[in-house]
Amino acid sequence: MTNRLDEVAVILENDSVVVVDKPAGLVVHADGRTKEPNLCDWVLDNYPQAAGVGEPIEKKDGSLIERPGIVHRLDRGTSGALIIARTAEAHADLKRQFKNREVQKEYAAFVYGRLEGWRITVAEPLGRSSGDFRRYAVAPRVRGKTRPARTIFSANISTDEASYITAYPQTGRTHQIRVHLEHLHHPVVCDSLYASGQDCLLGFARQALHARSITFRLPGDREITAEAELPADFVRAKARLDTVG
């Protein structure tokens, strides 16, 4: 496994939180099955006081997977802004903000094909896929319960080959943006799970999804926005689309 810990960059830091730019390819926390570097290792190395902050995951055998400071997560292949709580008070407050949908997130993505419509809202509930346990899906291709999910998409550059878009998730379901884009028949470029069999366009070697910014409130009720600059693969791909868009 490639060690991406040296590529983690701090965007914002104070006594309560640190916001990092997570590189693509780095998992946020261990899964209890495999051994590989993860963002929690970086947290403990750089903010050891966060060791007791957060909520561990209990495995079926009763053992715990520690998640120091983790309030939310990004998929392995997704880069961008992620908040880490440095104190128990900050963790509890951020957890409340996420639960009440007070946190605003903005993602950049490249998708296959020309997006029909410059602003599109998808409000399809999500559930576990009935065909593949790794995937999520919209009804009727689900098993068990579904959960409400809503995403707003806007197109920035749209060509026959691919489009550069912005996504504004209004809820925080697992794989939400990726599933809603597959539902629109415009999956994320190079998404091995939701665009299987399609060529990786525009030079991408990972799913073309980046958490561009996140807006939340610090303790004391001050709103702040942390932005993660577009990574090099996004800059190159955008330049290529600009020439034909």
C-alpha positions as CSV (number, residue, x, y, z in Angstrom):
1,M,0.0,0.0,0.0
2,T,1.2,3.5,-0.8
3,N,1.8,5.6,2.3
4,R,0.0,8.9,1.7
5,L,0.4,10.3,5.2
6,D,3.1,12.7,4.1
7,E,0.6,14.2,1.7
8,V,-1.9,15.2,4.3
9,A,-2.1,19.1,4.4
10,V,-3.5,21.2,7.2
11,I,-6.0,23.8,5.8
12,L,-7.2,25.3,9.1
13,E,-6.2,24.8,12.7
14,N,-7.3,26.1,16.2
15,D,-7.6,24.8,19.7
16,S,-10.9,23.0,18.9
17,V,-10.5,21.5,15.3
18,V,-8.1,20.9,12.5
19,V,-9.3,20.7,8.9
20,V,-7.1,18.7,6.6
21,D,-6.9,18.2,2.8
22,K,-7.0,14.3,2.6
23,P,-5.2,12.9,-0.4
24,A,-6.9,10.4,-2.7
25,G,-5.9,6.8,-1.8
26,L,-5.8,7.3,1.9
27,V,-8.5,5.7,4.1
28,V,-9.8,7.7,7.1
29,H,-9.7,4.8,9.6
30,A,-8.9,1.1,9.8
31,D,-11.5,-1.4,8.8
32,G,-10.4,-4.1,11.2
33,R,-9.5,-6.5,8.4
34,T,-6.4,-5.1,6.7
35,K,-3.3,-3.3,7.9
36,E,-2.5,0.0,6.1
37,P,-1.7,3.6,7.0
38,N,-4.8,5.6,7.6
39,L,-5.7,9.2,8.5
40,C,-6.2,8.3,12.2
41,D,-2.5,7.3,12.3
42,W,-1.7,10.9,11.2
43,V,-4.0,12.4,13.8
44,L,-2.3,10.5,16.6
45,D,1.1,11.4,15.4
46,N,0.3,15.1,15.1
47,Y,-2.4,15.6,17.7
48,P,-1.9,12.9,20.4
49,Q,-4.3,14.7,22.7
50,A,-7.1,13.6,20.4
51,A,-6.5,10.0,21.3
52,G,-9.6,9.8,23.5
53,V,-11.8,12.0,21.4
54,G,-14.6,10.5,19.3
55,E,-16.5,7.2,19.0
56,P,-14.9,3.9,18.2
57,I,-16.6,1.3,16.0
58,E,-17.4,-2.0,17.7
59,K,-16.7,-5.1,15.6
60,K,-18.8,-8.3,15.7
61,D,-16.2,-9.9,17.9
62,G,-16.4,-7.1,20.5
63,S,-13.1,-5.5,19.6
64,L,-13.0,-1.7,18.9
65,I,-11.7,0.3,16.0
66,E,-10.6,3.6,17.3
67,R,-11.4,6.8,15.4
68,P,-9.6,9.6,17.2
69,G,-11.1,13.0,16.3
70,I,-13.2,11.7,13.4
71,V,-16.6,13.3,12.9
72,H,-17.2,12.4,9.3
73,R,-15.3,10.6,6.5
74,L,-14.4,10.7,2.9
75,D,-14.1,7.6,0.7
76,R,-10.6,6.3,0.0
77,G,-10.6,7.6,-3.6
78,T,-12.1,11.0,-2.7
79,S,-9.7,13.9,-1.8
80,G,-10.4,17.1,0.0
81,A,-11.6,18.9,3.1
82,L,-12.2,16.8,6.3
83,I,-12.8,18.1,9.8
84,I,-11.0,16.5,12.8
85,A,-12.1,17.4,16.4
86,R,-9.3,18.1,18.9
87,T,-11.6,18.0,22.0
88,A,-14.6,16.1,23.2
89,E,-16.6,19.3,23.3
90,A,-15.8,20.1,19.7
91,H,-16.6,16.5,18.6
92,A,-20.0,16.6,20.3
93,D,-20.8,20.0,18.8
94,L,-19.8,19.0,15.3
95,K,-21.7,15.7,15.5
96,R,-24.8,17.8,16.4
97,Q,-24.2,20.1,13.4
98,F,-23.9,17.1,11.0
99,K,-27.0,15.5,12.5
100,N,-29.0,18.7,12.1
101,R,-27.7,19.2,8.6
102,E,-26.1,22.5,9.5
103,V,-22.8,21.7,7.8
104,Q,-22.6,22.8,4.2
105,K,-20.4,20.8,1.8
106,E,-19.3,21.5,-1.8
107,Y,-17.7,18.9,-4.0
108,A,-16.1,19.1,-7.4
109,A,-16.4,16.2,-9.8
110,F,-15.8,15.1,-13.4
111,V,-18.6,12.9,-14.8
112,Y,-19.1,10.9,-18.0
113,G,-21.0,12.7,-20.8
114,R,-22.8,15.9,-21.2
115,L,-24.9,16.8,-18.2
116,E,-28.4,17.7,-19.5
117,G,-29.4,20.7,-17.5
118,W,-27.2,23.2,-15.7
119,R,-28.8,22.7,-12.3
120,I,-30.3,19.4,-11.3
121,T,-31.7,18.2,-7.9
122,V,-31.8,14.5,-7.1
123,A,-34.0,13.5,-4.1
124,E,-33.9,9.7,-4.4
125,P,-33.7,7.7,-1.1
126,L,-30.7,5.4,-0.8
127,G,-30.3,1.9,0.5
128,R,-28.0,-1.1,0.2
129,S,-27.8,-2.5,-3.3
130,S,-29.7,-5.8,-3.8
131,G,-27.1,-7.0,-6.3
132,D,-23.8,-6.0,-4.6
133,F,-23.2,-5.5,-0.9
134,R,-20.4,-3.0,-1.6
135,R,-22.7,-0.7,-3.4
136,Y,-25.6,1.6,-2.5
137,A,-28.5,2.2,-4.9
138,V,-31.9,4.0,-5.3
139,A,-35.2,2.1,-5.3
140,P,-36.2,-0.4,-6.4
141,R,-32.6,-1.8,-6.6
142,V,-32.2,-1.9,-2.8
143,R,-32.6,-4.4,0.0
144,G,-33.9,-3.4,3.4
145,K,-34.7,0.1,4.4
146,T,-33.9,3.3,2.4
147,R,-32.9,6.7,3.9
148,P,-33.8,10.1,2.5
149,A,-31.0,11.7,0.3
150,R,-30.9,14.9,-1.6
151,T,-28.1,16.3,-3.8
152,I,-28.0,19.5,-6.0
153,F,-25.7,19.4,-9.0
154,S,-24.6,22.3,-11.2
155,A,-22.6,21.9,-14.4
156,N,-19.5,24.2,-14.9
157,I,-18.2,22.8,-18.2
158,S,-20.1,20.2,-20.2
159,T,-18.9,18.4,-23.3
160,D,-19.9,15.2,-25.1
161,E,-17.0,13.3,-23.5
162,A,-17.2,14.6,-19.9
163,S,-18.5,17.3,-17.7
164,Y,-17.0,19.2,-14.8
165,I,-19.6,19.8,-12.1
166,T,-20.2,21.0,-8.6
167,A,-22.2,18.9,-6.1
168,Y,-24.0,20.2,-3.0
169,P,-25.1,17.2,-0.8
170,Q,-28.0,18.2,1.4
171,T,-27.8,15.0,3.3
172,G,-24.8,12.8,4.2
173,R,-25.5,9.3,3.1
174,T,-22.7,6.8,2.2
175,H,-21.7,7.1,-1.5
176,Q,-24.5,9.6,-1.9
177,I,-23.0,11.8,-4.7
178,R,-21.7,8.8,-6.5
179,V,-25.0,6.9,-6.4
180,H,-27.1,9.9,-7.4
181,L,-24.8,10.6,-10.4
182,E,-25.0,7.0,-11.5
183,H,-28.8,7.4,-11.2
184,L,-28.5,10.3,-13.7
185,H,-26.5,8.0,-16.0
186,H,-23.5,10.3,-15.5
187,P,-21.3,8.4,-13.0
188,V,-18.1,9.9,-11.6
189,V,-15.1,9.4,-14.0
190,C,-12.9,6.5,-13.0
191,D,-15.3,5.3,-10.3
192,S,-14.5,1.6,-10.1
193,L,-17.7,0.8,-8.2
194,Y,-20.3,2.8,-10.0
195,A,-18.7,3.2,-13.4
196,S,-17.2,-0.3,-13.8
197,G,-16.0,-1.1,-17.3
198,Q,-15.8,2.5,-18.4
199,D,-12.4,4.0,-19.4
200,C,-10.7,6.4,-17.0
201,L,-10.9,9.7,-19.0
202,L,-8.9,12.9,-18.6
203,G,-5.9,11.2,-17.1
204,F,-7.6,10.2,-13.9
205,A,-6.3,7.1,-12.0
206,R,-8.8,7.4,-9.1
207,Q,-12.5,8.5,-8.8
208,A,-12.7,12.1,-9.9
209,L,-14.4,13.5,-6.7
210,H,-12.9,16.2,-4.5
211,A,-14.4,17.7,-1.3
212,R,-13.8,21.4,-2.3
213,S,-15.1,23.1,0.8
214,I,-16.9,22.7,4.1
215,T,-18.7,25.3,6.2
216,F,-19.5,24.8,9.9
217,R,-19.6,26.6,13.2
218,L,-16.8,26.7,15.7
219,P,-17.5,26.6,19.4
220,G,-18.7,30.1,20.2
221,D,-21.0,30.1,17.1
222,R,-18.6,31.6,14.6
223,E,-19.2,30.2,11.1
224,I,-16.2,29.3,9.1
225,T,-15.5,27.9,5.6
226,A,-12.4,25.8,4.9
227,E,-11.4,25.2,1.3
228,A,-9.2,22.5,-0.2
229,E,-7.6,23.6,-3.5
230,L,-8.1,21.5,-6.5
231,P,-5.5,18.7,-6.7
232,A,-3.1,18.5,-9.7
233,D,-5.2,15.8,-11.5
234,F,-8.3,18.1,-11.3
235,V,-6.4,21.1,-12.6
236,R,-5.0,19.1,-15.6
237,A,-8.4,17.6,-16.4
238,K,-10.2,21.0,-16.2
239,A,-7.6,22.5,-18.5
240,R,-8.3,19.8,-21.0
241,L,-12.0,20.3,-20.9
242,D,-11.6,24.1,-21.1
243,T,-10.1,23.7,-24.6
244,V,-13.2,21.9,-25.9
245,G,-16.0,23.2,-23.7
